[in-house]
Amino acid sequence: MPGKIAASLRARGAHWRAAGEELHHISQGPGPDLEAEWRAAGLTIPDLCAMRHYRFDRIIEQLESRGYDGCVLRDPMNIRYASDSTNMQLWVMHNPTRYVWVGADRSMIVWEFYNCDFLSGHNELIDEVRPSVASIYFCAGPRHEEMAHRWAAEMIDVVREHGGGESPRIAIDVLPGLTELHDLMDAGIRIENGNVMMEEARRIKGPDELLAMRCAVAGCEAAMADMRAAFRPGMTERELWAELHAGNIRRGGEWIETQILASGPRTNPWMQEASSRVIEEGDLVGYDTDLVGAYGMMCDISRTWIAGDRAPTAHQQHVYSLAREQIERNHELLQPGATLGDITHKLWFPDPSEYDHYCCSFHGVGQCDEYPDIFFPHMWERSGYDGVLEPGMVLTAEAFVGAKWGGEGVKLEQQYLVTESGPELLTTSTIDLC
């Protein structure tokens, strides 16, 4: 445990020290039963200490290559990447009361929610934990301007201590309020785009990140199997969706980012959230996991299947065959060195004048949806951008096919690792319709 954190927790008492060490949920890990299950499946448990060092080094490389003196991270996903500390992840996405400094001098300071300094006790890379200053109106009320100046004053001191020279450059991923921003700039601090550097840092997955992702995928697919086993015609969509949430939490998962599960006539158009509709025999049931699983790694998998024991209708089989063909033909484009533009213009997909498709053909995935987002040829001028695939990137291949004249639709999605020799499928569960 880092010196300053260890001293602070020891001073508070044995229960505080334990909360930051052996009782910490990240230190405990998924638990012996789940780890044994993964090992029996041929998986390797990641070395979380090595993963932390890899991620920290990726951030330092970005700071050095861009000439930044440090960064302030406020997005909970970036805070997790830098510090491997979590606290009310969804809550702090809309109540920004945690943030972290990473300096090019390899310093790291975490500002934590009230009395939660022990949540960083497991990470030897963190130098110090301080109480956060929240200037949002919910926390600060009419004192929000005062708190904003206080936040900025403390950050200016940190930048001066760890920054470079009279005109330091720092990156911020999610900008604070105008008061904080003006105070920083008035102090001569140049603000750069931290979201760009963090997406670039997170783009290439390290060896232990990939081990963590493989375990998370195994947990996700086991939860998907639970959902399938629990299904009976007559359940509502929400009752079925709850099975995936339960299975994810049981297997060390964290949350699910969306509620996309639809059945029967609700499968086209796509993106409808789980509802009170009763699923009937013979319906198509489609869903997108959008699941943050074990170790905080995302598993983004879509499946569509038939409710009950009926054979698919001709229309169901037709749209399913098109969606499957799209996945199976396009994933071969995920070759190292391929450009996003080349991939875009080589895609195969059903005629968009007859069939609706998903918003993208591929997208990156790590802790959540990440760079890049690869669109379709007819979207290139409006939304497309170029880049190059490299080994260590993870992407999902997306397909939705829904006829413009109506009828049910099919959603499929697979997760792939880009390797030196091409794409490696990380998801192993069947994509069969029945």
ABEGO torsion letter per residue (X at the ends): XBAAAAAAAAAAEAAAAAAABAABAAAAEAEAAAAAAAAAAGBBBBBAAAAAAAAAAAAAAAAAAAGBAEBBBABAAAAAAAAGBBBGAAAAAABBABBBBBBAAGBBBBBBBBGAAAAAAABAABABBBBBBBABAAAAEAAAAAAAAAAAAAAAAAAAAABBEABBBBBBABBBBAAAAAAAAAAGBBBBBAAAAAAAAAABBBAAAAAAAAAAAAAAAAAAAAAAAABBBGBBAAAAAAAAAAAAAAAGBABBABABBBBEAAAOBBGBBBBABBBBBGBBBBBBAGBBBBGGBBBBBBBBBBBEABBBBAAAAAAAAAAAAAAAAAAAABBBGBBAAAAAAABBBBBAAABBBBABABBBBBABBBOBBBBBAAAAAAABBBEBBBBGBBBBBBBBBBBAAEEBBBBBBBBBBBBAAEBBBABABBABAX
